[in-house]
Amino acid sequence: MKRVVIFASGSGSNAENLIKFFQNSDNVSVIQVLTNNPHAKVLDRAKRLKVSALSFNRVAFTKTDDVLNLLKISNPDLIILAGFLWKFPENILAEFPNKVINVHPALLPKFGGKGMYGMHVHNAVVENKEPETGITIHYVNENYDEGATIFQAKCDVLPTDSANDVAAKIHELEMEHFPKVVDKLLNG
């Protein structure tokens, strides 16, 4: 059984989608959800779906090995960042090489980097009058949004689209593609 741990910071719609996708799988199990936000809705979603969920603070994540040690015990085959907003520490990346992935709400390398998440990305896409945008699923390295690309999916941006319209299109792409790409990564 392949083991998956999800990191999220907010509502957790991608986390819930992944948990549900693998709920009846014979070979993949989402075993834990971890968050840096003790008030994140992802905690409620995980609890409702009967998946262990814990929150941690910045000290446990970046100044000590607390989160790393928790991951060593969980021994995941894949660590998924699904709306997780903190830079991932090098001690965890070193312990789990090529086992940490992220979904970014743009076609990297465009609109990536520190501070480029959620509506910040969608606003930038609209302000720059981009004809298309999409999602990028990529490996996580020591720099924001610079790890090797695994998968991209595109959608058109109409001249009349607002940032909220773009957000809705991106959300659809994430719901459709993210679980399938994770499944393919884990099961070949």
LINWOZI-V611910 format. One record per residue. N is the residue number from 1. RES is the residue in one letter. SS is DSSP state (H for helix, E for strand, C for the rest). D_FIRST is the distance of its C-alpha to the first C-alpha in Angstrom with 1 decimal. Layout:
n: [N | N]
res: [RES | RES]
ss: [SS | SS]
d_first: [D_FIRST | D_FIRST]
This chain:
n: [1 | 2 | 3 | 4 | 5 | 6 | 7 | 8 | 9 | 10 | 11 | 12 | 13 | 14 | 15 | 16 | 17 | 18 | 19 | 20 | 21 | 22 | 23 | 24 | 25 | 26 | 27 | 28 | 29 | 30 | 31 | 32 | 33 | 34 | 35 | 36 | 37 | 38 | 39 | 40 | 41 | 42 | 43 | 44 | 45 | 46 | 47 | 48 | 49 | 50 | 51 | 52 | 53 | 54 | 55 | 56 | 57 | 58 | 59 | 60 | 61 | 62 | 63 | 64 | 65 | 66 | 67 | 68 | 69 | 70 | 71 | 72 | 73 | 74 | 75 | 76 | 77 | 78 | 79 | 80 | 81 | 82 | 83 | 84 | 85 | 86 | 87 | 88 | 89 | 90 | 91 | 92 | 93 | 94 | 95 | 96 | 97 | 98 | 99 | 100 | 101 | 102 | 103 | 104 | 105 | 106 | 107 | 108 | 109 | 110 | 111 | 112 | 113 | 114 | 115 | 116 | 117 | 118 | 119 | 120 | 121 | 122 | 123 | 124 | 125 | 126 | 127 | 128 | 129 | 130 | 131 | 132 | 133 | 134 | 135 | 136 | 137 | 138 | 139 | 140 | 141 | 142 | 143 | 144 | 145 | 146 | 147 | 148 | 149 | 150 | 151 | 152 | 153 | 154 | 155 | 156 | 157 | 158 | 159 | 160 | 161 | 162 | 163 | 164 | 165 | 166 | 167 | 168 | 169 | 170 | 171 | 172 | 173 | 174 | 175 | 176 | 177 | 178 | 179 | 180 | 181 | 182 | 183 | 184 | 185 | 186 | 187 | 188]
res: [M | K | R | V | V | I | F | A | S | G | S | G | S | N | A | E | N | L | I | K | F | F | Q | N | S | D | N | V | S | V | I | Q | V | L | T | N | N | P | H | A | K | V | L | D | R | A | K | R | L | K | V | S | A | L | S | F | N | R | V | A | F | T | K | T | D | D | V | L | N | L | L | K | I | S | N | P | D | L | I | I | L | A | G | F | L | W | K | F | P | E | N | I | L | A | E | F | P | N | K | V | I | N | V | H | P | A | L | L | P | K | F | G | G | K | G | M | Y | G | M | H | V | H | N | A | V | V | E | N | K | E | P | E | T | G | I | T | I | H | Y | V | N | E | N | Y | D | E | G | A | T | I | F | Q | A | K | C | D | V | L | P | T | D | S | A | N | D | V | A | A | K | I | H | E | L | E | M | E | H | F | P | K | V | V | D | K | L | L | N | G]
ss: [C | E | E | E | E | E | E | E | C | C | C | C | H | H | H | H | H | H | H | H | H | H | C | C | C | C | C | E | E | E | E | E | E | E | E | C | C | C | C | C | H | H | H | H | H | H | H | H | C | C | C | E | E | E | E | C | C | H | H | H | H | H | H | C | C | H | H | H | H | H | H | H | H | H | C | C | C | E | E | E | E | C | C | C | C | C | C | C | C | H | H | H | H | H | H | C | C | C | C | E | E | E | E | E | C | C | C | C | C | C | C | C | C | C | C | C | C | H | H | H | H | H | H | H | H | H | H | C | C | C | C | E | E | E | E | E | E | E | E | C | C | C | C | C | C | C | C | C | E | E | E | E | E | E | E | E | C | C | C | C | C | C | H | H | H | H | H | H | H | H | H | H | H | H | H | H | H | H | H | H | H | H | H | H | H | H | H | C]
d_first: [0.0 | 3.8 | 6.3 | 9.7 | 13.1 | 16.1 | 19.7 | 22.5 | 26.2 | 27.6 | 27.2 | 23.5 | 23.8 | 21.4 | 18.9 | 19.4 | 19.1 | 15.7 | 14.5 | 16.2 | 14.9 | 11.2 | 12.3 | 12.0 | 9.1 | 7.1 | 4.5 | 5.5 | 6.8 | 10.2 | 10.6 | 14.2 | 17.3 | 20.0 | 23.5 | 26.8 | 28.8 | 29.1 | 30.7 | 28.1 | 27.4 | 23.7 | 23.7 | 25.1 | 22.7 | 19.6 | 21.4 | 22.2 | 18.7 | 17.6 | 15.7 | 16.9 | 19.5 | 21.9 | 24.9 | 26.3 | 29.6 | 30.8 | 31.7 | 28.2 | 26.8 | 29.5 | 31.7 | 29.5 | 26.1 | 25.0 | 22.4 | 21.3 | 20.9 | 18.9 | 16.5 | 16.5 | 15.5 | 12.7 | 11.6 | 10.2 | 9.3 | 11.8 | 14.7 | 16.5 | 20.2 | 21.3 | 24.9 | 24.8 | 28.4 | 28.6 | 28.5 | 25.4 | 26.6 | 26.7 | 25.4 | 21.9 | 22.1 | 23.1 | 20.2 | 17.6 | 19.5 | 18.6 | 15.6 | 17.8 | 18.9 | 21.6 | 23.2 | 27.0 | 29.4 | 31.7 | 32.0 | 31.8 | 33.8 | 36.0 | 35.9 | 33.5 | 34.0 | 34.8 | 35.8 | 34.6 | 32.2 | 32.4 | 36.0 | 37.4 | 35.7 | 36.9 | 40.4 | 40.6 | 39.6 | 42.3 | 44.9 | 44.5 | 44.9 | 41.9 | 41.8 | 38.0 | 35.0 | 31.3 | 27.9 | 26.5 | 22.8 | 23.0 | 21.7 | 23.2 | 25.7 | 28.6 | 30.6 | 30.3 | 29.1 | 29.8 | 26.4 | 25.8 | 25.5 | 22.4 | 23.8 | 27.0 | 28.2 | 31.9 | 34.2 | 38.0 | 39.9 | 43.1 | 46.3 | 46.3 | 42.8 | 42.5 | 39.8 | 38.4 | 38.4 | 36.5 | 34.0 | 33.4 | 32.9 | 30.4 | 28.5 | 28.3 | 27.0 | 24.2 | 23.2 | 23.3 | 21.8 | 19.5 | 16.4 | 17.0 | 17.4 | 14.2 | 12.3 | 14.4 | 13.8 | 10.0 | 10.4 | 13.9]
